[in-house]
Amino acid sequence: MSAWTSDELKKIAAADELEIAPLRPDGKLAKPITIWVVRVGDDLYVRSYQGRGGAWFRAALVRREGQISAAGVVKDVTFAQESDASVNDNADAAYRKKYGHYSAQYIDPMVGPEARSTTIKLMPH
């Protein structure tokens, strides 16, 4: 695994949205879907707004690889499900800070238990 460069972290963290495309079972990229992304320290995290039922999330768990793009950065990534409570608490805070200007209709589900259970760390490779 490689690490994010500081430039990649800054660009992706500043982007309002990220395109995520998990690898399908046949090894091809799925159609990208637009989601929110947050930075916690030197790591990037995403969550499924629809919880564990979200199609992209279910697909990400199959091969645990895919591709993301945001702010001109395109990167092949590995998906690692995150269950550490303190990391999730920090991700909650990052979601509230970055996306708090949206209505509670959108931000509350992203920091609720359903979405929190889908927290994925994006690791470049």
C-alpha positions in Angstrom: 0.0 0.0 0.0 1.1 3.5 -0.7 0.1 6.6 1.2 -1.8 9.6 0.0 0.4 12.5 -1.0 -0.3 15.8 0.9 -1.6 17.3 -2.4 -4.0 14.4 -3.0 -5.3 14.6 0.6 -5.8 18.4 0.3 -7.6 18.2 -3.0 -9.9 15.3 -2.2 -10.7 16.6 1.3 -11.6 20.0 -0.2 -13.9 18.5 -2.8 -17.6 18.5 -2.0 -18.1 15.2 -3.6 -16.2 12.1 -4.7 -16.9 9.6 -7.5 -16.5 6.0 -6.3 -16.5 2.9 -8.6 -16.0 -0.5 -6.9 -14.6 -3.3 -8.9 -17.3 -5.7 -10.0 -16.8 -9.5 -9.6 -15.7 -9.7 -13.3 -12.8 -7.2 -12.5 -14.3 -4.2 -14.3 -15.2 -1.0 -12.6 -18.8 -0.4 -11.7 -20.5 2.8 -12.9 -19.3 5.6 -10.6 -21.6 7.0 -8.0 -21.3 10.4 -6.3 -20.8 10.4 -2.5 -19.4 12.5 0.3 -15.8 12.1 1.5 -14.1 13.3 4.7 -10.6 13.5 5.9 -9.5 12.5 9.4 -5.8 13.1 9.9 -4.0 11.6 6.9 -6.9 9.2 6.0 -10.0 9.5 3.8 -13.3 8.0 4.7 -16.6 7.5 2.9 -20.0 6.1 4.1 -23.1 4.8 2.5 -26.1 7.2 3.0 -28.4 4.2 2.5 -26.5 2.2 5.1 -25.6 -1.4 4.5 -28.2 -1.7 1.7 -26.4 0.8 -0.5 -25.5 -0.8 -3.8 -22.0 0.7 -4.0 -21.3 -0.3 -0.4 -22.3 -3.9 -1.0 -20.2 -4.0 -4.2 -17.2 -2.5 -2.3 -17.3 -5.4 0.1 -17.0 -8.0 -2.6 -13.6 -7.3 -4.1 -12.6 -4.5 -1.7 -11.0 -2.6 -4.5 -12.0 0.2 -6.9 -11.3 3.6 -8.1 -12.1 7.1 -6.9 -11.9 10.5 -8.4 -12.3 14.0 -7.0 -10.9 17.4 -7.7 -8.8 16.1 -10.6 -7.3 13.2 -8.6 -8.0 9.7 -10.0 -6.8 6.8 -7.8 -7.1 3.1 -7.6 -8.0 2.2 -4.0 -8.5 -0.5 -1.5 -11.6 -0.4 0.7 -11.2 -1.2 4.4 -14.2 -1.3 6.6 -13.6 0.8 9.7 -15.2 -0.2 13.0 -13.0 1.6 15.5 -15.3 3.8 17.6 -12.9 6.7 18.0 -12.2 6.8 14.3 -16.0 6.8 13.7 -16.4 9.6 16.2 -13.8 11.6 14.4 -15.4 10.9 11.0 -18.8 12.0 12.5 -17.2 15.3 13.5 -15.6 15.7 10.1 -19.0 15.0 8.3 -20.7 17.6 10.6 -18.0 20.2 10.0 -17.7 19.7 6.2 -21.4 19.1 5.4 -23.1 20.8 8.3 -24.4 23.5 6.0 -26.8 21.0 4.4 -30.1 20.4 6.1 -30.4 17.9 8.9 -32.3 15.7 6.5 -28.9 14.9 4.8 -26.3 15.2 7.6 -28.2 13.4 10.3 -28.4 10.1 8.4 -24.6 10.3 7.6 -23.7 10.4 11.3 -26.4 8.0 12.3 -25.9 4.3 13.2 -26.8 2.9 9.8 -24.3 5.0 7.8 -21.7 4.8 10.6 -21.7 1.0 10.3 -20.6 1.5 6.7 -17.5 3.7 7.3 -14.9 2.7 4.8 -11.3 3.9 4.8 -9.9 4.6 1.3 -6.3 3.4 0.9 -4.4 4.2 -2.3 -2.5 1.5 -4.2 
